[in-house]
Amino acid sequence: MRLFNSELINSLISTINAVPVGQDKRVLTAIVTGQFNLVKDRSIYYCDDFAIRFSSAAGKSFSNTVLSLSSLLKFDDRPCFVAIVRSDAVELRLINSTFLQKVSHSSRQLREDNIRGSFNGSDILLELDGVVNHPDNFAVLYAMHQAFTQSENIERLVEATNGITSSRRKFMPSTEQEANILHAPERTVSFVHSEFFEVLESDLNNRTARVAGAIAIASLIENVNLRGRIVEELVTSDDPQLIQAITHDLNKGKILTLNTNQDLGDYVRFFDGYNTATDIKTKVLFLQSAPKAFNIDKLLKFLAMPESVYLFFLIGIGEQGKIKTRLVSIFQSDLLPELRVQHHWAGRNSRGVTQVSGVTLDKILDSASIEISVGDSIAALKNWLEL
């Protein structure tokens, strides 16, 4: 995924707003494409930093066919917009795959390995997790889009469009497993106040310090998912040759092809009475982001085990590669309320995923709080179980 070029996107918005109302779509298209030297690919215009589709609407509603899904996916690694040209205004919306509910037109054969169909204006989300699809929020929304891979969005759209159930299954705990899940906050409090917590945090800090230089270079990678996978591999690997190979390729401007970790946690370590899984979250401190937190079904399945403790290890990368870290529980009082459930990701066989704002992670990295409300944590778990 490419970075959100705020200066250029703001210039695009200003250029569109400066066009007198009532202009024909062709006039707006000519002005914008000329101003930004856009290249045409069928019905979409693009440059390195964004792509845009111009469409007309007669009334207040917008149900026109916008674009084929295959055309959109070609440019899904940058902000993609539709400019809706009305008689009294031009409305701009983000149309990246994260902001689509489904695919409507000629999509009967849509599968994950067979991209077919087009989406209509009515298929575009007007808001995501309460954030309105409006120019004022484009940077925040695009950061939310960056947290998901294209394959994840395609899988979701296939299910939402054709009712094709995913191979994944919603985790349905037994009575004993549910009791283990609801006991997780107390287990976590016990672990956080034990000597093992300091041992684990020291271990992860030492692992991070040994590859700090490579992490600083990796922070320059625009694709947030790739950047995160590389940092996870660097920190968790016990293979010196692999670490050396990744570091060598980063220094040469090359990127290794890494396998995507499908497990809940990136680093697993066992202690007496505790089975810990730690997910490594990388945050470039001077960039806006909204990283995916966890898959709710995977979390519940893990917490259903009697000794399980789930944690985040936050790695914040600042200017000039300066790194700061923190090991935290997802039940912390300054984190738990900020875990947003993305309901449009919850299909028939999934409870969905959670996301957290980069601003929240920035604050937690600067905090020393380890406060956990067991009552609030149990309430959150019950809500997730009911999804």
VEXPABA-45509 format. One record per residue (C-alpha): residue number from 1; x, y, z. Coordinates in steps of 0.25 Angstrom, whole numbers, padded with zeros to 4 digits. Example, Ala and Ser with C-alpha at 12.3 -4.5 7.8 and 13.67 -1.06 7.14 Angstrom:
BEGIN
1,0049,-0018,0031
2,0055,-0004,0029
END
This chain:
BEGIN
1,0000,0000,0000
2,0005,0014,-0003
3,0005,0025,0006
4,-0006,0035,0007
5,0000,0048,0000
6,-0008,0058,0009
7,-0003,0070,0001
8,-0006,0065,-0013
9,-0020,0059,-0008
10,-0023,0073,-0002
11,-0020,0079,-0015
12,-0029,0070,-0022
13,-0040,0073,-0013
14,-0038,0088,-0015
15,-0037,0087,-0030
16,-0051,0080,-0030
17,-0057,0089,-0021
18,-0052,0101,-0029
19,-0060,0096,-0041
20,-0073,0104,-0043
21,-0085,0096,-0040
22,-0094,0091,-0051
23,-0082,0088,-0060
24,-0083,0075,-0069
25,-0075,0063,-0064
26,-0066,0064,-0076
27,-0062,0078,-0072
28,-0058,0074,-0058
29,-0051,0062,-0064
30,-0042,0071,-0073
31,-0039,0080,-0062
32,-0034,0070,-0052
33,-0027,0061,-0062
34,-0020,0073,-0067
35,-0016,0078,-0054
36,-0010,0065,-0049
37,-0005,0059,-0061
38,-0014,0047,-0060
39,-0013,0034,-0069
40,-0026,0028,-0073
41,-0029,0013,-0072
42,-0043,0010,-0077
43,-0052,0018,-0068
44,-0042,0022,-0057
45,-0031,0032,-0057
46,-0019,0030,-0048
47,-0005,0035,-0044
48,0005,0029,-0034
49,-0003,0035,-0022
50,-0017,0033,-0025
51,-0028,0028,-0035
52,-0041,0034,-0038
53,-0054,0031,-0046
54,-0064,0042,-0051
55,-0078,0039,-0050
56,-0091,0047,-0052
57,-0104,0046,-0043
58,-0117,0053,-0047
59,-0123,0053,-0033
60,-0119,0052,-0018
61,-0117,0037,-0019
62,-0105,0030,-0026
63,-0108,0016,-0031
64,-0100,0017,-0044
65,-0091,0006,-0047
66,-0077,0012,-0043
67,-0066,0002,-0047
68,-0063,-0013,-0049
69,-0056,-0019,-0038
70,-0045,-0024,-0046
71,-0042,-0009,-0050
72,-0043,-0004,-0036
73,-0033,-0015,-0031
74,-0022,-0011,-0040
75,-0021,0002,-0032
76,-0026,-0002,-0019
77,-0012,0000,-0013
78,-0014,0016,-0013
79,-0026,0024,-0010
80,-0037,0022,-0020
81,-0048,0032,-0022
82,-0061,0034,-0029
83,-0065,0048,-0032
84,-0080,0049,-0033
85,-0084,0061,-0042
86,-0098,0066,-0038
87,-0105,0079,-0043
88,-0102,0086,-0031
89,-0089,0080,-0025
90,-0078,0070,-0027
91,-0077,0059,-0016
92,-0064,0051,-0014
93,-0064,0038,-0007
94,-0053,0027,-0005
95,-0056,0014,-0012
96,-0045,0005,-0009
97,-0049,-0009,-0006
98,-0050,-0007,0009
99,-0061,0002,0006
100,-0070,-0007,-0002
101,-0081,-0015,0004
102,-0083,-0024,-0008
103,-0082,-0025,-0023
104,-0095,-0024,-0030
105,-0095,-0024,-0045
106,-0092,-0037,-0053
107,-0085,-0043,-0041
108,-0091,-0057,-0041
109,-0078,-0064,-0044
110,-0070,-0056,-0034
111,-0060,-0064,-0027
112,-0047,-0062,-0020
113,-0040,-0068,-0032
114,-0050,-0062,-0042
115,-0051,-0046,-0041
116,-0064,-0042,-0048
117,-0075,-0032,-0047
118,-0076,-0017,-0044
119,-0081,-0009,-0032
120,-0091,0002,-0031
121,-0091,0015,-0024
122,-0101,0009,-0014
123,-0090,-0002,-0011
124,-0081,0009,-0006
125,-0080,0010,0010
126,-0085,0024,0014
127,-0077,0022,0027
128,-0068,0012,0033
129,-0068,0010,0048
130,-0075,0023,0050
131,-0065,0031,0041
132,-0072,0037,0030
133,-0067,0035,0016
134,-0064,0050,0014
135,-0052,0058,0009
136,-0049,0062,0024
137,-0047,0048,0028
138,-0040,0042,0016
139,-0027,0041,0023
140,-0033,0033,0034
141,-0041,0024,0025
142,-0029,0021,0016
143,-0021,0017,0028
144,-0032,0008,0032
145,-0032,0002,0018
146,-0017,0000,0019
147,-0019,-0010,0030
148,-0025,-0020,0021
149,-0019,-0028,0010
150,-0026,-0029,-0004
151,-0029,-0044,-0002
152,-0036,-0041,0011
153,-0045,-0031,0004
154,-0048,-0040,-0008
155,-0052,-0052,0002
156,-0061,-0043,0009
157,-0067,-0037,-0004
158,-0069,-0051,-0010
159,-0077,-0056,0003
160,-0085,-0043,0004
161,-0089,-0043,-0011
162,-0092,-0058,-0014
163,-0094,-0064,0000
164,-0082,-0073,-0003
165,-0077,-0077,0011
166,-0063,-0076,0015
167,-0055,-0088,0019
168,-0053,-0081,0032
169,-0064,-0085,0043
170,-0069,-0077,0054
171,-0063,-0082,0067
172,-0074,-0088,0076
173,-0068,-0091,0090
174,-0073,-0101,0099
175,-0078,-0098,0113
176,-0064,-0101,0119
177,-0057,-0093,0108
178,-0066,-0081,0110
179,-0063,-0081,0125
180,-0048,-0081,0121
181,-0050,-0069,0112
182,-0057,-0061,0123
183,-0046,-0064,0132
184,-0036,-0058,0123
185,-0036,-0044,0129
186,-0033,-0050,0143
187,-0022,-0059,0137
188,-0016,-0047,0130
189,-0016,-0038,0142
190,-0008,-0050,0149
191,0002,-0051,0138
192,0004,-0036,0137
193,0007,-0035,0151
194,0016,-0047,0151
195,0031,-0048,0149
196,0029,-0055,0136
197,0023,-0042,0130
198,0036,-0035,0132
199,0044,-0047,0126
200,0035,-0047,0113
201,0037,-0032,0112
202,0052,-0032,0114
203,0053,-0044,0104
204,0045,-0036,0093
205,0053,-0023,0096
206,0066,-0030,0094
207,0061,-0037,0081
208,0057,-0023,0076
209,0070,-0016,0080
210,0078,-0027,0072
211,0071,-0023,0059
212,0068,-0008,0062
213,0076,-0004,0049
214,0068,-0013,0040
215,0055,-0009,0047
216,0058,0006,0044
217,0060,0003,0029
218,0048,-0006,0029
219,0040,0006,0034
220,0042,0013,0021
221,0034,0003,0013
222,0020,0009,0009
223,0013,-0005,0009
224,0008,-0005,0024
225,0005,-0020,0023
226,0018,-0024,0017
227,0026,-0015,0027
228,0019,-0021,0039
229,0022,-0035,0034
230,0037,-0032,0032
231,0038,-0026,0046
232,0031,-0038,0052
233,0040,-0047,0045
234,0052,-0039,0049
235,0048,-0039,0064
236,0043,-0053,0065
237,0053,-0061,0057
238,0064,-0070,0064
239,0071,-0072,0050
240,0083,-0063,0049
241,0084,-0066,0034
242,0070,-0062,0031
243,0071,-0049,0039
244,0084,-0046,0032
245,0077,-0049,0018
246,0066,-0040,0022
247,0075,-0029,0027
248,0084,-0030,0014
249,0072,-0029,0005
250,0066,-0017,0012
251,0080,-0010,0011
252,0080,-0013,-0004
253,0066,-0008,-0006
254,0060,-0022,-0008
255,0049,-0029,-0001
256,0048,-0043,0003
257,0036,-0051,0000
258,0031,-0055,0014
259,0020,-0064,0018
260,0008,-0058,0024
261,0006,-0062,0038
262,-0008,-0067,0040
263,-0007,-0070,0055
264,-0013,-0061,0065
265,0001,-0057,0071
266,0014,-0055,0065
267,0023,-0060,0077
268,0019,-0071,0086
269,0025,-0074,0100
270,0021,-0083,0111
271,0023,-0080,0126
272,0019,-0088,0138
273,0004,-0087,0138
274,0003,-0077,0126
275,0003,-0080,0111
276,0006,-0066,0104
277,0003,-0062,0090
278,0009,-0048,0087
279,0005,-0040,0074
280,0015,-0030,0069
281,0009,-0017,0065
282,0018,-0007,0057
283,0015,0007,0058
284,0023,0018,0050
285,0020,0030,0059
286,0020,0041,0049
287,0010,0034,0040
288,-0005,0032,0042
289,-0010,0018,0043
290,-0021,0009,0048
291,-0015,-0005,0049
292,-0023,-0018,0050
293,-0023,-0023,0064
294,-0028,-0037,0064
295,-0038,-0047,0058
296,-0049,-0049,0069
297,-0051,-0063,0066
298,-0036,-0066,0067
299,-0035,-0059,0080
300,-0047,-0066,0086
301,-0042,-0079,0081
302,-0028,-0076,0088
303,-0034,-0071,0101
304,-0043,-0084,0102
305,-0030,-0091,0106
306,-0028,-0091,0121
307,-0014,-0084,0123
308,-0015,-0075,0111
309,-0011,-0060,0111
310,-0011,-0051,0099
311,-0002,-0038,0098
312,0002,-0028,0089
313,0017,-0024,0087
314,0017,-0009,0082
315,0029,-0005,0074
316,0028,0010,0071
317,0038,0016,0061
318,0041,0031,0061
319,0049,0040,0053
320,0063,0036,0050
321,0059,0021,0053
322,0058,0024,0068
323,0050,0012,0074
324,0042,0011,0087
325,0034,-0002,0091
326,0023,-0006,0101
327,0017,-0020,0105
328,0003,-0018,0108
329,-0010,-0026,0110
330,-0022,-0024,0101
331,-0030,-0023,0113
332,-0023,-0010,0118
333,-0033,0001,0121
334,-0026,0010,0111
335,-0027,0000,0100
336,-0039,-0008,0101
337,-0049,0003,0099
338,-0042,0007,0086
339,-0043,-0007,0080
340,-0053,-0005,0069
341,-0061,-0016,0063
342,-0062,-0015,0048
343,-0076,-0021,0047
344,-0076,-0021,0031
345,-0065,-0032,0032
346,-0073,-0041,0040
347,-0079,-0051,0031
348,-0088,-0063,0033
349,-0076,-0071,0039
350,-0068,-0060,0045
351,-0070,-0050,0057
352,-0061,-0040,0049
353,-0048,-0033,0053
354,-0044,-0022,0062
355,-0036,-0009,0058
356,-0029,0001,0067
357,-0025,0015,0063
358,-0010,0019,0062
359,-0013,0031,0071
360,-0017,0021,0082
361,-0004,0013,0081
362,0004,0026,0081
363,-0002,0029,0094
364,0000,0015,0100
365,0015,0015,0096
366,0017,0028,0104
367,0009,0023,0116
368,0013,0014,0127
369,-0001,0009,0131
370,-0004,-0006,0133
371,-0018,-0004,0139
372,-0028,-0014,0135
373,-0043,-0014,0139
374,-0047,-0029,0140
375,-0062,-0025,0140
376,-0060,-0017,0127
377,-0052,-0028,0120
378,-0062,-0039,0123
379,-0073,-0030,0118
380,-0065,-0028,0105
381,-0063,-0043,0104
382,-0077,-0046,0105
383,-0081,-0036,0094
384,-0071,-0042,0085
385,-0077,-0056,0088
386,-0090,-0051,0084
387,-0086,-0046,0071
END
